[in-house]
Amino acid sequence: KGLEIDPKDDWGFYGRGMIYEKLKKFDSAVRDYNRAIEIDPNYAEYYHVLGNYYNSLEKYKSSITNYKKAIELNPEEVNYYYSLTTSYEDQKDYQNALLIYDKLVEINPEESSIYYYRGLLFQNYLKNIESAEKDYFKALELNANYSNVYIQLGLIYQLKENKKALEYFKKAIEIDPETRNNYFPLINYYILLNDFDNAIKLIKKTIKSDPKDADGYYKLSLIYLKQKDYLNAFFELTRALEKKIEFKDYYILDFDGITRIELAEMYYKRAELSKILNSQKLMCED
């Protein structure tokens, strides 16, 4: 009704566009976003929202164009730069993403998260570990309680210095013991070191804090499998599958989550364990 009364209400078109997008009526959403821009072409957020829409559809050329326009109109809004880096990274244009992070550092050199995200770019995509470390240490200089930074440093040092890696992983948990994701890097590292006792201890702690923790049971089953404790491996794997089914809409809290392929592998492992257990049972009966 408001739009019928005032066809020049850019905010109204913008709001209705967001509703259309939530309803997945994308053509109508884009039409309304563009109408809002026609009415007020100098409002940066309209371009940003339109850029987000195009980025969600992987139409990166359009998203980048709109993000750049938003930045042109409001160069002090750092979120527009972050959005632009996302589009560049999603289309694997890492050098341009790096240029935008460099620009963010110029704009706000005291913001620790900029160094963290640029560090991730160096570490995961540009494979420049030295630059990643430098950015992570700068982030900690600005914010000594940045738990995610300690996790990334742990991942770097686990390849070269066990003691330091353990120190960083433990520090992340010490800073933020309530976030379950902070435990998994240390759990994975204990498993890598074959330190199963400490791994099991931490896994049980995460399970206790969240009854929906299918991933915790799955990791327990893998440890017992490595130890050739097939009965407990089968038991924990069954519990993991039960939790996965029971909480089918629940995202398992691991770095990659459990994909359908991994779920199929879990069923396969359980079937194989069942064969082993049955054969052991037959041997005992003989």
Disulfide bonds with the S-S distance in Angstrom:
none
